[in-house]
Amino acid sequence: MAQSKTIETKVKAASAAAFVGSTGLLAMLAAVQDNARLLSFMPDAVSPFVLALIPTTITFVSGWAAKHTPRI
């Protein structure tokens, strides 16, 4: 059985959401760079992991919500 070379909708949606989520997160971090008090409630060792959850969650939700591309 030959496989098609198309990219599934789920992969496209998850990739686009990861890009948008990461770009948005980086933009927010650049905006608050001079005001470290906005992130000071988190310990320094934990903040990278917590901040990484934002694009990860966006990617998961978009991949879950996108329709599966049927295979023939």
N, C-alpha and C positions, 0 to 999 in steps of 0.2 A: 504494500500500500504506500503510495507516494504521499509525502507530507507537503502541505502547501508552505510557501515561504512568507506568508503574511504574518504580521505581528498582531497578537490578540489584543482586543479592546482593553482588557484588564491590564495588560503590560503597558500599553500607551497611557492609560489613565493614571496608573501608579507612578510611572516615570514622570509624567507632567506634574503630578501633585508633589512628588519629591522635590522637583526643581523649584516649583513655586513656593513650597513650604520652606525650603532651605534659603531661598532668596529673601523671602519675607523675614525669616528669623535673622539672617545676617543684616538686613536693613534695620530691624529693630535694635539689634545689638550696636550697630553703628550710631544709631540715634541716641542711645542711652550711654554711650561710651564715656561721656564727660560726667555722667551722673551715676556713679557706681552704687548709690544707695538703692536703686531699683532692683538690683540683683543681690543685695547684701544679706537678705533673709536666708539665703542658701549658703551652706558651707562651700568653700572653694573647691574641695575635692568632689563634691556632689553635683555642682552646677552644670558641668559639661554633659553629664548623663541625663539630667533633668531637661536641659535645653534640647538634647538630641531626641527626646520623646515627642517634641512638637512635629517635626517633619515626618517622623516615623508613624505617628498617629494619623496624620493627614494621608500618608501613603496607604496605610492599612485600610482606612475607611473608603478611599477612592477605589482601591482594588476590590474591596468587598462589594461596593455598590455598583461597579461596572458590570455589564452583562458579559457572560461568557461567549466567546466566539465558537459556534459549533464546528466541529471537524467532520469532514466528509470522508 
